[in-house]
Amino acid sequence: MKLLFTTTLFFFGILSVFAQHNISGKIVDEQNDPLPFANIVLYNADKTSNPKGTVSKDDGTYILENISEGEYVLEISMLGFETEKIAKFNLRTNKTFNITLKETSQSLNEVVVKSKRPVIKQTAEKLIVDLEKSEMINTSLQDVMRKVPGVLVTNNGISIAGNSGVRILINGKTTEYMDVETLLRDFPADNISKIEVVEQPGAEYQASGSAAIINIILKKNVKLGTHGSVNSWIGEDQGFEWGSGFSIASYKNKLNWQTSIGYSQPTFREDLFLVRTVGNETYDQTTREPYDPDNFRISGSLDYYINDKNSIGLGTSFNTRNSTRIASSETIISDANSTNTLFSENSFDRERKNYSINPYYEYKTDTDRLLIDFNYLDFVNDNTNTLYDVAGSTIPFTDRRYIQDGTYNIKTYSIDYSKEFTDNFKLSVGSRFADVATNNDLQSLTENNSGGFDFNEDESSQFLIDETIFAVYSKINATSGKWSFSGGLRYEDSNTDGTSIFMDNGSTRTEVLERPIKKLFPSASISRKITDVLGASVSYSYRIQRPSYNSLNSFATFLDPFSAGEGNPFLTPSYTNNYQFNLTYEGQPFFTIGYSKTDDEIFQLIRQDNNTAQIRQQEVNVENNTNWNFRLFAPLNFTDGLEGYTGIIVTNTDFQSSTYGVDLNKWNLIWFVQASYELPWDVNFEVNGNYGTGALEGQIEVDWLAELNFSFGKSFLNKKLKANLGFNKMLNRGFVGNIDYGNGTAAVESNGSRQNIQFRLTYSFGDQFGKKKARRNRNRDEENRINTGN
């Protein structure tokens, strides 16, 4: 009897906790005409929980489903009408509220309060940079990334806490087949809604990657009607450079579409200075490599809202990058008795293009979300480079030519479902399947006696990869009082077959290397609100870093007469345990401690053969890599008009390998500042810079670093026209350091820091809000509808 009573009491308790009710009704105006797309927001009476919201349908009706019992406040609003509120009420059964909205007596103009800087929020898993509420004068992704605390944008790319292996995603999709430098320079900030810096990826993310993920979330069209922007820029770097882009978007009734197109011709140059000893000889090499690629991109998306719960859509993009350039090298070889010089050039002709298509279906209510997604990517990378000597050389050299054709075909299928049982408990599950096929064909040719080139079958190869990755995951998010918890588990089953086809003593050989992996990847984070302004969190994630497809091919390609890069078909994945502790102040990043330990780290090994004086670069697995990082941030707001961040980043990097004789350990400190200031005449001045005491760039031990960029921006024509004059890479210092080959050392300088000046113009056009009668044509603000239904 006691057991029956206890069981009955337990089930009644469960039913009372999960009792759910609906709130419905109809929204009309004073003429009793239905008002579609009115915003209905439900708040907990104490307003401590996240609000729930919906919009009214075409006939003015609305419904909020599966609401837990409790005390609530209902708020109904619409552009051109006075906001109505339903005072605190008790929800114990289904409720009906029919509302009549009154038109405002004055014509309305849209009033949006915006900051010069994005809104930044630190959580246990990621740093969220919200651009929707910021007034961006700068107009490229590179400008935006420089505003994110702790993210450094340098000549060497993007680094976070001393780690440059950052992955960039767009709407959760990979950009690994897009040129990162072009992406940073050309991607317009006006198209970006949020940027998420995910240092501890949860189970919903792919387990691949040992460093942070930067996820760029694009804007959905939130203005009714048709609008867009035109941007153009000119500049001077290695030579004259320019670019231009156009975007347009439209939302009418249930249809939402947008498209953008862009073209650019940037110019820049990388210089390499290398001095090394081989026996009793000194090799002094100078290489200057200019870049002037042609970049073209076009993308588009179409979203159709079947009703307030169901939507379908299609996105597509096409990117090309064509580059023809000549890298010039001068190598002086000297000993105690003689000096010889080899002048050489390496002519590159590269063509890259990628195409993707992404259809999806989404079902979404206040508590449930189902997303079914397919993504297809086709990437082509064709390269031809010819390495030859130049008149004036005193050392003979046999010219070489390499023709490499690469194709990559990737299909991914995913399904994700999440359910919010209560305001404090959410469950997410999902699955993903990826099918990858790559084909790399390298043809090596050697100069013949008649001035042409002969095929060299012994140095040529074809490399095929067939890979499948199946993954399932589950994750929970729970909140109790001041505590929040997130925990997930991801299982991945991958099979990678690498097939190498090459000639061996006149016969064709085929070798297949198989690499099956079945592994669990846990992740978790817990956070607590200590005071009204101070919060703390700890997080953990386990990750895998798979070798790049190109790195698995054993072919060798000469970069100059004395150095070449070669692949390694025996590379294995590396595995990383990441730990992080965060302190936040008013939700902003304040203090961070991070630690990671990687087994079988994929490491760029540089070796020298003292017999041939040749240098080889090859990715290998070193047994251990550890990284400590300490970050301290502080806002810059000590005077009116000043906004920004400053801080220091202290890291320790350690590589250890008995197999390859690697023993590298280095501490370094980086101080950075990112700030904007309102000058007279509404001119916005922005500056960012950093100074570092040195670091490990793989095997290269780099000396002190410094960088400085600044810009001036101003808006015209009621903020429709934005102008920006940027000065980049001012007072910069390139990478200056040393390489320890194990059997010798080299002094190296890699410098791409010629000053860059760019002038950018962006003009926005399209429908504007303000006329209250426009609602008769449904020309109204539907931001909440898009945010809720997408």
VENURZI-V657735 format. One record per backbone hydrogen bond with DSSP energy under -1.0 kcal/mol. CO is the residue of the C=O (numbers start at 0). NH is the residue of the N-H. If there is no record, write none. Layout:
# VENURZI-V657735
CO_NH / CO_NH
This chain:
# VENURZI-V657735
0_4 / 1_5 / 2_6 / 3_7 / 4_8 / 5_9 / 6_10 / 7_11 / 8_12 / 9_13 / 10_14 / 11_15 / 12_16 / 13_17 / 20_66 / 21_94 / 22_63 / 23_96 / 24_61 / 25_98 / 26_34 / 27_100 / 28_31 / 32_28 / 37_55 / 38_76 / 39_53 / 40_74 / 41_51 / 42_72 / 43_46 / 51_41 / 53_39 / 55_36 / 56_59 / 59_26 / 60_56 / 61_24 / 63_22 / 66_20 / 69_90 / 70_44 / 71_88 / 72_42 / 73_85 / 74_40 / 75_83 / 76_38 / 77_80 / 79_103 / 83_75 / 85_73 / 88_71 / 90_69 / 94_23 / 98_27 / 101_81 / 114_134 / 118_129 / 120_127 / 124_199 / 125_122 / 126_196 / 127_120 / 128_194 / 129_118 / 130_133 / 132_114 / 139_143 / 140_144 / 141_145 / 143_146 / 144_147 / 147_150 / 151_158 / 153_156 / 156_153 / 158_151 / 159_162 / 162_159 / 163_165 / 166_213 / 167_174 / 168_215 / 169_172 / 172_169 / 174_177 / 178_182 / 179_183 / 180_184 / 181_185 / 182_186 / 183_141 / 186_140 / 187_190 / 188_191 / 190_218 / 192_130 / 193_216 / 194_128 / 195_214 / 196_126 / 197_212 / 201_204 / 206_543 / 211_166 / 212_197 / 213_168 / 214_195 / 215_170 / 216_192 / 216_193 / 224_250 / 225_766 / 226_248 / 227_764 / 228_246 / 229_762 / 230_244 / 231_760 / 232_242 / 233_758 / 234_240 / 235_756 / 238_236 / 240_234 / 241_264 / 242_232 / 243_262 / 244_230 / 245_260 / 246_228 / 247_258 / 248_226 / 249_256 / 250_224 / 251_254 / 253_304 / 254_251 / 255_302 / 256_249 / 257_300 / 258_247 / 259_298 / 260_245 / 261_296 / 262_243 / 263_294 / 264_241 / 267_290 / 269_288 / 270_750 / 271_286 / 272_748 / 273_284 / 274_746 / 275_282 / 277_280 / 280_277 / 281_333 / 282_275 / 283_331 / 284_273 / 285_329 / 286_271 / 287_327 / 288_269 / 290_267 / 293_321 / 294_263 / 295_319 / 296_261 / 297_317 / 298_259 / 299_315 / 300_257 / 301_313 / 302_255 / 303_311 / 308_363 / 309_305 / 309_306 / 310_361 / 311_303 / 312_359 / 313_301 / 314_357 / 315_299 / 316_355 / 317_297 / 318_353 / 319_295 / 320_351 / 321_293 / 322_349 / 324_347 / 326_345 / 327_287 / 328_343 / 329_285 / 330_341 / 331_283 / 332_339 / 333_281 / 337_334 / 339_332 / 340_393 / 341_330 / 342_389 / 343_328 / 344_387 / 345_326 / 346_385 / 347_324 / 348_383 / 349_322 / 350_381 / 351_320 / 352_379 / 353_318 / 354_377 / 355_316 / 356_375 / 357_314 / 358_373 / 359_312 / 360_371 / 361_310 / 362_369 / 366_419 / 367_364 / 368_417 / 369_362 / 370_415 / 371_360 / 372_413 / 374_411 / 375_356 / 376_409 / 377_354 / 378_407 / 379_352 / 380_405 / 381_350 / 382_403 / 383_348 / 384_401 / 385_346 / 386_399 / 387_344 / 389_392 / 398_446 / 399_386 / 400_444 / 401_384 / 402_442 / 403_382 / 404_440 / 405_380 / 406_438 / 407_378 / 408_436 / 409_376 / 410_434 / 411_374 / 412_432 / 413_372 / 414_430 / 415_370 / 416_428 / 417_368 / 418_426 / 421_424 / 423_478 / 424_420 / 424_421 / 425_476 / 426_418 / 427_474 / 428_416 / 429_472 / 430_414 / 431_470 / 432_412 / 433_468 / 434_410 / 435_466 / 436_408 / 437_464 / 438_406 / 439_462 / 440_404 / 441_460 / 442_402 / 443_455 / 444_400 / 445_453 / 447_450 / 451_447 / 453_445 / 455_458 / 456_459 / 460_441 / 461_500 / 462_439 / 463_498 / 464_437 / 465_496 / 466_435 / 467_494 / 468_433 / 469_492 / 470_431 / 471_490 / 472_429 / 473_488 / 474_427 / 475_486 / 476_425 / 477_484 / 479_482 / 481_528 / 482_479 / 483_526 / 484_477 / 485_524 / 486_475 / 487_522 / 488_473 / 489_520 / 490_471 / 491_518 / 492_469 / 493_516 / 494_467 / 495_514 / 496_465 / 497_512 / 498_463 / 499_510 / 500_461 / 501_508 / 503_506 / 506_503 / 508_501 / 510_499 / 512_497 / 514_495 / 516_493 / 518_491 / 520_489 / 521_541 / 522_487 / 523_539 / 524_485 / 525_537 / 526_483 / 527_535 / 532_585 / 533_529 / 533_530 / 534_583 / 535_527 / 536_581 / 537_525 / 538_579 / 539_523 / 540_577 / 542_575 / 543_208 / 544_573 / 549_552 / 550_567 / 554_566 / 556_564 / 559_562 / 561_614 / 562_558 / 562_559 / 563_616 / 564_556 / 567_570 / 573_544 / 574_598 / 575_542 / 576_596 / 577_540 / 578_594 / 579_538 / 580_592 / 581_536 / 582_589 / 582_590 / 583_534 / 584_587 / 586_121 / 587_584 / 589_632 / 590_582 / 591_630 / 592_580 / 593_628 / 594_578 / 595_626 / 596_576 / 597_624 / 598_574 / 600_621 / 602_604 / 602_619 / 604_617 / 606_615 / 608_612 / 613_608 / 614_563 / 615_606 / 616_565 / 617_604 / 619_602 / 621_600 / 622_599 / 623_655 / 624_597 / 625_653 / 626_595 / 627_651 / 628_593 / 629_649 / 630_591 / 631_647 / 633_645 / 638_641 / 640_677 / 642_675 / 643_635 / 644_673 / 645_633 / 646_671 / 647_631 / 648_669 / 649_629 / 650_667 / 651_627 / 652_665 / 653_625 / 654_663 / 655_623 / 656_661 / 661_656 / 663_654 / 665_652 / 667_650 / 668_692 / 669_648 / 670_690 / 671_646 / 672_688 / 673_644 / 674_686 / 675_642 / 676_684 / 682_678 / 683_712 / 684_676 / 685_710 / 686_674 / 687_708 / 688_672 / 689_706 / 690_670 / 691_704 / 694_701 / 696_699 / 699_696 / 700_737 / 701_694 / 704_691 / 705_732 / 706_689 / 707_729 / 708_687 / 709_726 / 710_685 / 711_724 / 712_683 / 713_722 / 715_720 / 716_719 / 719_763 / 720_715 / 721_761 / 722_713 / 723_759 / 724_711 / 725_757 / 726_709 / 727_755 / 734_749 / 735_702 / 736_747 / 737_700 / 738_745 / 743_740 / 745_738 / 746_274 / 747_736 / 748_272 / 749_734 / 750_270 / 755_727 / 756_235 / 757_725 / 758_233 / 759_723 / 760_231 / 761_721 / 762_229 / 764_227 / 770_773 / 771_774 / 772_775 / 773_776 / 773_778 / 774_777 / 777_779 / 781_785 / 782_786 / 783_787 / 784_788
